[in-house]
Structures are given as C-alpha cells and as structure tokens.
Amino acid sequence: MTESGVDLSPVVNREIERGKVARGVIFSYTRVQEPPAGFEAQAPFYLALVALDDGGLITAQLTDVDGEVAIGDAVEMVTRKLTTDGQRGMIVYGYKFRPAMK
C-alpha cells in the first residue's frame, strides 16, 4: 500500500459483479510509439496502470481517448478488440479502459 492509499498488489482471481462496470483512476501511464508485433496498427496508444475504485492495480490499454491523458483521470473498463490472430482472422477480445462516462 502506498502513502496515498493505493493497493499495489496484483489483481488475481477477482470476480467483477455481473453488470457492474470496473472503474478507477489512472495511476501511471505511457504512450507506446513502438508497439510489439501484432499491435502496429494501433500505435501510438496509451498503456496505463489503473488504480481500481474497489482496490488493486491493473495494467490495461486505454481506448476512446481524445487528446491527452493525465494521472488521476477517471476511467472505466470496456470490452474491445485486442488483435486478430491467425490465417482465419480470429478476433481476440479483452478489456481496455476508456475515459469514464459522466
């Protein structure tokens, strides 16, 4: 736990209540200019450490960002396309975070 009260322990085997949106704030972030293989089409993009409102810290890509981001910005989890895999083009979905809806 940091001085500001953020729990830095990893989020492991945590259930999110069905229908509940995971929310938090940006704890730290970076803008990825040189992405790993398979993510070139998404560059540049933001990768953030999100301090969840109900505790814990999770790493996620930010999406739906217009302009700059800042530490302390409110965000919420959404399901988005992560990549396309293999010759058949299987779409892989996962979680990302976007600026929180007001």
N, C-alpha and C positions, 0 to 999 in steps of 0.2 A: 504494500500500500504506500502510495506517495504522500508527501506532505499535504497535497491538495485533496487527498481522499480517494484517488483513483486506484482501483484494484488492478495491478499489473499481471495478475496470474492469468494463465491462458484459459480460454473458454473451451471446456471439454465436456462432451456428452450433455449439453444443455438443451433442454426442450424449450421451444418457444410455443406458448399457448396458441392454439389454432385460432386464426383470425386476428391475432394480436400482431401489430407491427413493431419490430425491434427498432428502438430509437436510441440516439446517443449524440455525442458531440465529437468533433474532430480533435483528437489528442495530439496528433502529429501527421505530417503528410509530405509527399514528394511528388514532383511532376516527372513522369517517366518519358524520356525522349528517345531512348534506345531500348525498345522492348525485346523480350525474349522471342524466340521463334514461335510463330503461330499467332502472335499478337501485333504484328507490324501494322495491320490496317487500322488498329485502334489508337495508335500513337499520334500525338502525345496524349497521355492520360494521367490522371491523378491516382495514386495509391495512398491509402490513409490507414492510420491506427485510429479506431473509433472506440471511445470510452462509452460503453452501453449504460443507459439510464439505470438498469437494474443490476449493474456491476459487471466487471470483466472488461477486457480489452480484446478487440478483434481486428484483424487486418482485412481490408477489402478495397476493391477498385471503386472509385467514385464515378457516377454516371449522371447524365442530365445536368451537367454543370455549365452555366452560362457565366463566363468571366472567371474571376479569381476565387479561390477558397481561402479560408483562414482558420487557424486554431480556434476552437470554441464554437465554430459554426454547427448548428443543429442539423442532424441528418437522420434518415430513416431507411430501413432495409427494403429492397425490392428484388424481384426475380428478373434476371436479364440473361441474354445470350452471352456466353463466355467465349466460345470459339466454335469452329466447325471442324470435325475430326474425320479423317479417313477419306477414301476414294468415293464412298457413297454420300459424303457430306452430312454425317450425323451431327445435329446441332446439340451442343452441350450447354445446358442452362445452369445457373448458380446464383448466388446472392451478390449484390452490389449495394452500395448506399448512394442515395441522392439527397440533395438539399430537402429538409423537412418541409412538407406542405403546411401552409399556415392555416 
